[in-house]
Amino acid sequence: MAVHKAVRWPKIFLFGDSITQFCFSAEGYWGGLIADHFQRRADVVARGFSGYNTRQCRALLPYVASDLKEVAGATIFLGANDASESVNTQQYVPLHEYVQNMKDIVAHFQKDGVDPIVITPPALDGDAWLRNCKESGRVYTKDEELTAKYAQACSNAAADMKVPCIDLHTAMINQEDWQSLLCDGLHLSRRGSELLASLLVPALEKQLVKHLPSEPLLPLWDEIDGENPSNSFLEWYNKNKLA
């Protein structure tokens, strides 16, 4: 019997700025850790955009997240760029607008039945980021006190929208030698990525318990008929009501 419909894998959709764009990189590999944890239960899709603020991401959403039918869960990880001094006209977003943008982005997911997990901006190591800016020829327009205000506003906005929030900023500050959680003062190091994943995995498991299979999709290798593997796949397909 021919199969006319492929197995559809639930998706975990990661949306954010450069920290999300780099989430499969050697340093900031928290997305890879999420994908490893949910292997054969969900596909992890990263849509990260380096340098973007919430104003830009709010306008971008219809182009990258217009169809969320197969999305079981999502993360929204924004604010590190918004939290700039006003002289940085390309990235700075006033705090009140940042809050509204975050609420609008959350609402975009919610209208399609997805309650996203919001992640606050990470703490900022100003000394390290200042050195990075000097080396790259960019103007230094950030500081940790400013970042902390945006992180708190992010957490409050998530509470207002009644969606889960990972307060990464506080979790970092509470770590000994927290600056080592960053690779350049702004972006996550391997240690920082591991911290975020350790906080995010339990939150995703709790959020997605009704949406993801508890066991790997498709038969395990030793459950497959050695002579007629097609029969094993069809039997699994029909048993899981995917036909």
C-alpha positions as CSV (number, residue, x, y, z in Angstrom):
1,M,0.0,0.0,0.0
2,A,1.4,3.4,-1.0
3,V,1.9,6.0,1.6
4,H,0.6,9.4,0.5
5,K,1.5,11.5,3.5
6,A,4.9,11.9,5.1
7,V,5.5,11.9,8.8
8,R,5.2,15.4,10.1
9,W,7.7,16.4,12.7
10,P,6.7,18.9,15.4
11,K,8.9,22.0,15.3
12,I,10.5,24.1,18.0
13,F,10.9,27.6,16.6
14,L,13.7,29.8,18.0
15,F,13.3,33.5,17.1
16,G,15.7,36.2,18.0
17,D,18.8,38.2,17.2
18,S,22.4,37.2,16.9
19,I,22.4,35.1,20.0
20,T,19.8,33.0,18.3
21,Q,21.5,33.2,14.9
22,F,24.7,31.8,16.5
23,C,22.8,29.1,18.5
24,F,24.4,26.3,16.4
25,S,27.9,27.8,16.4
26,A,30.9,26.4,18.3
27,E,30.6,28.9,21.2
28,G,26.9,29.9,21.3
29,Y,25.6,26.4,20.7
30,W,22.5,26.4,23.0
31,G,20.3,25.6,20.0
32,G,22.4,22.5,19.3
33,L,21.9,21.4,22.8
34,I,18.1,21.8,22.5
35,A,18.1,19.9,19.2
36,D,20.2,17.1,20.8
37,H,17.7,16.8,23.7
38,F,14.7,16.6,21.4
39,Q,16.2,14.5,18.7
40,R,13.6,12.3,16.9
41,R,10.9,14.1,18.8
42,A,11.0,17.5,17.2
43,D,12.9,19.6,14.7
44,V,14.6,22.7,16.0
45,V,14.4,25.6,13.6
46,A,16.4,28.7,14.3
47,R,15.4,32.1,12.9
48,G,18.0,34.5,14.3
49,F,19.0,37.9,12.8
50,S,22.2,39.5,13.9
51,G,21.9,43.1,15.0
52,Y,18.1,43.2,14.8
53,N,16.0,44.9,17.5
54,T,12.4,44.2,18.4
55,R,11.1,47.0,16.1
56,Q,12.7,45.2,13.2
57,C,11.7,41.7,14.3
58,R,8.1,42.8,14.8
59,A,8.0,43.9,11.2
60,L,9.9,40.8,10.1
61,L,7.5,38.2,11.6
62,P,5.0,37.9,8.7
63,Y,8.0,36.9,6.5
64,V,9.5,34.2,8.7
65,A,6.7,33.0,10.9
66,S,3.5,33.3,8.9
67,D,2.6,29.6,9.1
68,L,3.0,28.1,12.6
69,K,0.7,25.1,12.1
70,E,3.5,22.6,12.8
71,V,5.2,24.7,15.5
72,A,4.8,23.0,18.9
73,G,6.8,25.5,20.9
74,A,8.9,28.6,20.4
75,T,11.3,30.9,22.1
76,I,11.6,34.7,21.8
77,F,15.0,36.0,22.7
78,L,15.4,39.7,22.1
79,G,16.5,42.9,23.8
80,A,20.3,42.8,23.7
81,N,20.3,45.3,20.8
82,D,17.3,47.4,21.9
83,A,19.3,48.1,25.2
84,S,21.6,50.6,23.6
85,E,22.1,54.3,24.2
86,S,20.0,56.6,21.9
87,V,23.1,57.6,20.0
88,N,22.9,54.2,18.4
89,T,19.9,55.2,16.2
90,Q,19.9,51.9,14.2
91,Q,19.4,49.6,17.2
92,Y,18.2,51.6,20.2
93,V,14.5,51.1,21.0
94,P,13.0,53.0,24.0
95,L,12.1,50.8,26.9
96,H,8.3,51.4,26.6
97,E,8.4,50.5,22.9
98,Y,10.5,47.5,23.6
99,V,7.9,46.2,26.1
100,Q,5.1,46.8,23.6
101,N,7.0,45.1,20.7
102,M,7.7,42.1,22.9
103,K,4.0,41.8,23.7
104,D,3.1,42.2,20.0
105,I,5.6,39.5,19.0
106,V,4.2,37.1,21.7
107,A,0.7,37.8,20.5
108,H,1.7,36.9,17.0
109,F,2.6,33.4,18.2
110,Q,-0.4,33.1,20.5
111,K,-2.9,33.8,17.7
112,D,-1.8,30.6,16.1
113,G,-2.0,28.7,19.4
114,V,1.7,28.8,20.3
115,D,2.6,30.1,23.8
116,P,6.3,31.0,23.4
117,I,8.9,31.0,26.1
118,V,10.5,34.4,26.5
119,I,14.2,34.7,27.3
120,T,15.5,37.9,28.8
121,P,18.6,39.6,27.4
122,P,21.8,38.1,29.0
123,A,23.9,40.1,31.3
124,L,26.5,42.4,29.7
125,D,30.2,42.4,30.5
126,G,30.8,46.0,29.6
127,D,34.6,45.9,29.8
128,A,34.9,42.9,27.4
129,W,32.3,44.4,25.0
130,L,34.1,47.8,25.0
131,R,37.3,46.0,24.0
132,N,35.4,44.2,21.2
133,C,34.0,47.5,20.0
134,K,37.4,49.1,19.9
135,E,38.9,46.2,18.0
136,S,36.0,46.1,15.4
137,G,35.8,49.9,15.1
138,R,32.3,50.3,16.4
139,V,31.0,52.8,18.9
140,Y,30.3,51.4,22.4
141,T,26.7,52.2,23.3
142,K,25.8,49.6,26.0
143,D,26.3,49.0,29.7
144,E,25.1,46.4,32.2
145,E,22.9,48.8,34.2
146,L,20.9,49.6,31.0
147,T,20.8,45.9,30.0
148,A,19.4,45.0,33.4
149,K,16.5,47.4,33.0
150,Y,15.5,45.8,29.7
151,A,15.9,42.3,31.2
152,Q,13.5,43.2,34.0
153,A,11.0,44.8,31.5
154,C,11.2,41.6,29.5
155,S,10.4,39.5,32.5
156,N,7.5,41.8,33.4
157,A,6.1,41.7,29.9
158,A,6.1,37.9,29.9
159,A,4.2,37.9,33.2
160,D,1.7,40.3,31.7
161,M,1.2,38.0,28.7
162,K,1.1,35.0,31.0
163,V,3.8,33.1,29.1
164,P,6.9,31.4,30.6
165,C,10.1,33.4,31.0
166,I,13.7,32.3,31.4
167,D,15.3,35.1,33.4
168,L,18.8,34.5,31.9
169,H,20.1,37.8,33.1
170,T,19.5,37.0,36.8
171,A,20.7,33.4,36.3
172,M,24.0,34.7,34.9
173,I,24.6,37.4,37.5
174,N,24.1,34.8,40.2
175,Q,26.9,32.6,38.8
176,E,30.4,32.8,40.1
177,D,32.7,34.4,37.5
178,W,29.6,35.2,35.4
179,Q,31.7,37.1,32.8
180,S,33.0,33.7,31.5
181,L,29.4,32.9,30.4
182,L,30.0,35.4,27.5
183,C,32.6,35.0,24.7
184,D,33.0,38.7,23.9
185,G,31.0,40.5,26.6
186,L,27.7,40.2,24.7
187,H,27.3,36.8,23.1
188,L,27.1,33.5,25.0
189,S,30.2,31.3,25.4
190,R,30.0,27.5,25.6
191,R,29.5,27.8,29.4
192,G,26.8,30.4,28.9
193,S,25.1,28.3,26.2
194,E,25.1,25.3,28.6
195,L,23.5,27.4,31.3
196,L,20.7,28.6,29.0
197,A,20.0,25.1,27.7
198,S,19.9,23.8,31.3
199,L,17.1,26.3,32.0
200,L,15.3,26.0,28.7
201,V,15.1,22.2,28.4
202,P,12.9,21.7,31.5
203,A,10.7,24.7,30.5
204,L,10.2,23.3,27.0
205,E,9.5,19.8,28.3
206,K,6.8,21.3,30.6
207,Q,5.4,23.5,27.9
208,L,5.3,20.8,25.2
209,V,4.3,17.7,27.1
210,K,0.9,17.6,25.3
211,H,2.4,18.3,21.9
212,L,5.5,16.1,21.5
213,P,5.8,12.3,21.4
214,S,7.3,10.9,24.6
215,E,9.3,8.4,22.5
216,P,11.4,8.8,19.3
217,L,9.4,9.1,16.1
218,L,9.5,6.0,13.9
219,P,10.6,2.5,15.0
220,L,13.9,1.8,16.7
221,W,16.4,-0.1,14.5
222,D,15.8,-3.4,16.3
223,E,12.1,-3.1,15.9
224,I,12.2,-3.1,12.1
225,D,11.5,-6.3,10.1
226,G,14.9,-7.2,8.7
227,E,13.5,-8.8,5.6
228,N,10.6,-6.4,4.9
229,P,11.3,-3.0,6.5
230,S,8.5,-1.3,4.5
231,N,6.0,-3.3,6.5
232,S,7.4,-2.1,9.8
233,F,7.2,1.5,8.8
234,L,3.6,1.2,7.4
235,E,2.5,-0.6,10.6
236,W,4.0,2.2,12.7
237,Y,2.5,4.8,10.5
238,N,-1.0,3.3,10.8
239,K,-0.7,2.6,14.5
240,N,0.1,6.3,15.1
241,K,-2.9,7.4,13.1
242,L,-0.8,9.2,10.5
243,A,-2.3,7.5,7.5
